[in-house]
Amino acid sequence: MAQGSAGNVIAALVSFFIPGLGQLTQGRVLAALGYFTLSAVLWFFLLGWIGHILATIDAAVWKPKS
């Protein structure tokens, strides 16, 4: 899957709503857990939206190692 592919767009969209879900759809379990946990912690300080944005960007620009 190349950057900008439909898979990355879908992953970015779902990561926007549930941080880490996009990474999970890309098969990156540790990254998914990390973004989900980061966002959960940040929501205690009312900054959870930062986790949503970071997860979205990461899912959108990720390229598998070839």
Z-matrix of the N, CA and C atoms (Angstrom, degrees):
N
C 1 1.453
C 2 1.533 1 108.60
N 3 1.291 2 118.53 1 124.90
C 4 1.446 3 122.45 2 -178.42
C 5 1.519 4 111.07 3 -92.19
N 6 1.327 5 114.44 4 159.14
C 7 1.468 6 119.25 5 177.35
C 8 1.522 7 108.56 6 -59.47
N 9 1.329 8 115.94 7 135.39
C 10 1.448 9 120.72 8 -179.23
C 11 1.521 10 112.94 9 86.49
N 12 1.322 11 115.52 10 0.17
C 13 1.470 12 118.48 11 179.71
C 14 1.521 13 109.81 12 -72.28
N 15 1.307 14 115.68 13 167.91
C 16 1.467 15 120.25 14 -179.61
C 17 1.515 16 111.09 15 -60.96
N 18 1.325 17 117.89 16 -35.04
C 19 1.461 18 121.34 17 178.39
C 20 1.516 19 112.50 18 -62.07
N 21 1.322 20 116.68 19 -41.15
C 22 1.461 21 120.13 20 178.65
C 23 1.524 22 111.53 21 -70.27
N 24 1.316 23 116.93 22 -34.44
C 25 1.461 24 120.04 23 178.48
C 26 1.526 25 109.79 24 -66.11
N 27 1.320 26 116.48 25 -44.77
C 28 1.470 27 120.08 26 177.99
C 29 1.518 28 110.59 27 -63.30
N 30 1.341 29 116.80 28 -43.93
C 31 1.463 30 121.00 29 179.18
C 32 1.528 31 110.77 30 -60.69
N 33 1.321 32 117.00 31 -40.76
C 34 1.463 33 120.31 32 179.09
C 35 1.528 34 111.06 33 -66.18
N 36 1.309 35 116.76 34 -40.35
C 37 1.473 36 119.97 35 179.64
C 38 1.525 37 111.91 36 -63.91
N 39 1.323 38 117.07 37 -45.95
C 40 1.462 39 118.09 38 -178.67
C 41 1.523 40 111.30 39 -71.49
N 42 1.345 41 117.23 40 -30.16
C 43 1.469 42 119.97 41 176.54
C 44 1.517 43 111.51 42 -68.14
N 45 1.312 44 116.99 43 -28.10
C 46 1.460 45 119.64 44 178.66
C 47 1.524 46 110.41 45 -64.56
N 48 1.319 47 116.43 46 -39.10
C 49 1.466 48 120.24 47 -177.97
C 50 1.528 49 112.78 48 -85.37
N 51 1.320 50 117.53 49 -38.84
C 52 1.471 51 121.90 50 176.74
C 53 1.524 52 106.99 51 -132.42
N 54 1.328 53 117.36 52 101.06
C 55 1.464 54 120.57 53 -177.59
C 56 1.526 55 111.26 54 -55.84
N 57 1.316 56 115.52 55 130.65
C 58 1.453 57 121.46 56 179.36
C 59 1.516 58 113.57 57 99.28
N 60 1.320 59 117.50 58 -22.27
C 61 1.464 60 119.44 59 -179.18
C 62 1.530 61 111.35 60 -66.47
N 63 1.298 62 117.16 61 -35.72
C 64 1.470 63 120.29 62 177.01
C 65 1.516 64 111.71 63 -65.21
N 66 1.331 65 116.52 64 -41.71
C 67 1.453 66 120.58 65 177.16
C 68 1.528 67 109.86 66 -63.93
N 69 1.320 68 116.46 67 -37.14
C 70 1.465 69 120.84 68 178.93
C 71 1.528 70 110.51 69 -65.26
N 72 1.324 71 117.53 70 -39.40
C 73 1.468 72 119.96 71 178.08
C 74 1.526 73 111.51 72 -67.97
N 75 1.335 74 116.42 73 -22.93
C 76 1.459 75 120.64 74 176.52
C 77 1.528 76 111.79 75 -86.93
N 78 1.320 77 116.84 76 -2.03
C 79 1.457 78 120.87 77 178.43
C 80 1.516 79 114.55 78 86.90
N 81 1.324 80 117.71 79 15.82
C 82 1.470 81 121.88 80 -178.43
C 83 1.526 82 109.22 81 -105.68
N 84 1.319 83 115.42 82 86.22
C 85 1.462 84 121.17 83 -173.27
C 86 1.530 85 111.99 84 -67.02
N 87 1.334 86 117.95 85 -45.24
C 88 1.470 87 119.97 86 -178.49
C 89 1.528 88 111.88 87 -64.28
N 90 1.323 89 116.75 88 -40.72
C 91 1.464 90 119.72 89 177.40
C 92 1.525 91 110.20 90 -64.52
N 93 1.331 92 116.56 91 -38.80
C 94 1.465 93 120.76 92 179.06
C 95 1.522 94 110.66 93 -61.90
N 96 1.324 95 116.79 94 -47.50
C 97 1.467 96 120.58 95 178.31
C 98 1.528 97 111.27 96 -62.35
N 99 1.320 98 116.27 97 -38.84
C 100 1.458 99 120.45 98 179.85
C 101 1.519 100 112.95 99 -63.64
N 102 1.321 101 116.81 100 -47.94
C 103 1.468 102 119.88 101 -179.63
C 104 1.520 103 112.15 102 -68.05
N 105 1.339 104 116.22 103 -37.02
C 106 1.458 105 119.31 104 178.53
C 107 1.531 106 110.37 105 -64.84
N 108 1.319 107 116.11 106 -44.68
C 109 1.472 108 121.09 107 179.35
C 110 1.524 109 111.01 108 -66.16
N 111 1.322 110 116.81 109 -43.90
C 112 1.471 111 120.72 110 179.12
C 113 1.519 112 110.76 111 -58.08
N 114 1.317 113 116.46 112 -46.21
C 115 1.462 114 119.45 113 -179.31
C 116 1.520 115 111.81 114 -65.31
N 117 1.323 116 116.31 115 -40.16
C 118 1.470 117 119.78 116 178.98
C 119 1.525 118 110.73 117 -61.30
N 120 1.322 119 116.67 118 -43.52
C 121 1.475 120 120.45 119 178.96
C 122 1.524 121 110.59 120 -65.94
N 123 1.320 122 116.93 121 -43.34
C 124 1.466 123 120.22 122 -178.56
C 125 1.530 124 112.55 123 -65.34
N 126 1.337 125 117.86 124 -28.93
C 127 1.465 126 119.68 125 179.39
C 128 1.524 127 111.65 126 -65.82
N 129 1.341 128 118.08 127 -22.36
C 130 1.465 129 119.81 128 175.76
C 131 1.527 130 110.99 129 -65.45
N 132 1.325 131 116.44 130 -23.76
C 133 1.464 132 121.79 131 179.76
C 134 1.531 133 110.96 132 -107.60
N 135 1.321 134 116.17 133 15.08
C 136 1.476 135 123.17 134 -178.55
C 137 1.525 136 112.39 135 59.56
N 138 1.323 137 115.97 136 30.08
C 139 1.465 138 120.88 137 178.31
C 140 1.528 139 111.75 138 -119.70
N 141 1.322 140 116.53 139 19.70
C 142 1.454 141 120.67 140 -176.98
C 143 1.508 142 113.94 141 -60.93
N 144 1.314 143 116.55 142 -26.05
C 145 1.468 144 120.17 143 179.02
C 146 1.525 145 111.17 144 -59.68
N 147 1.330 146 117.40 145 -27.37
C 148 1.469 147 120.77 146 177.60
C 149 1.525 148 109.68 147 -63.94
N 150 1.338 149 116.47 148 -42.33
C 151 1.460 150 120.31 149 177.34
C 152 1.517 151 112.20 150 -62.26
N 153 1.325 152 117.17 151 -37.51
C 154 1.464 153 121.25 152 177.92
C 155 1.525 154 110.46 153 -63.26
N 156 1.318 155 116.12 154 -45.29
C 157 1.471 156 120.68 155 -178.88
C 158 1.521 157 110.83 156 -65.70
N 159 1.340 158 117.49 157 -45.41
C 160 1.473 159 120.66 158 -179.94
C 161 1.523 160 111.56 159 -61.87
N 162 1.328 161 117.15 160 -43.19
C 163 1.464 162 120.86 161 179.18
C 164 1.527 163 110.89 162 -64.53
N 165 1.321 164 116.86 163 -38.41
C 166 1.466 165 121.26 164 179.24
C 167 1.527 166 111.02 165 -64.26
N 168 1.318 167 116.59 166 -46.90
C 169 1.461 168 121.12 167 -179.58
C 170 1.532 169 110.41 168 -63.44
N 171 1.339 170 115.76 169 -44.42
C 172 1.458 171 119.83 170 -179.40
C 173 1.533 172 111.19 171 -60.76
N 174 1.319 173 117.08 172 -44.02
C 175 1.473 174 120.67 173 -179.88
C 176 1.531 175 110.93 174 -66.19
N 177 1.315 176 116.99 175 -34.19
C 178 1.463 177 120.57 176 -177.22
C 179 1.521 178 112.89 177 -72.69
N 180 1.319 179 118.41 178 -35.19
C 181 1.461 180 120.47 179 -173.93
C 182 1.523 181 114.08 180 -101.96
N 183 1.325 182 118.16 181 -1.47
C 184 1.458 183 121.12 182 -177.49
C 185 1.521 184 112.16 183 -67.06
N 186 1.338 185 114.84 184 136.51
C 187 1.461 186 121.44 185 175.30
C 188 1.520 187 107.73 186 -124.64
N 189 1.315 188 117.93 187 132.45
C 190 1.468 189 118.57 188 176.19
C 191 1.526 190 110.61 189 -67.19
N 192 1.321 191 116.14 190 148.46
C 193 1.460 192 119.64 191 177.42
C 194 1.515 193 108.57 192 -72.44
N 195 1.320 194 114.47 193 133.77
C 196 1.473 195 117.26 194 -177.80
C 197 1.503 196 112.46 195 -102.80
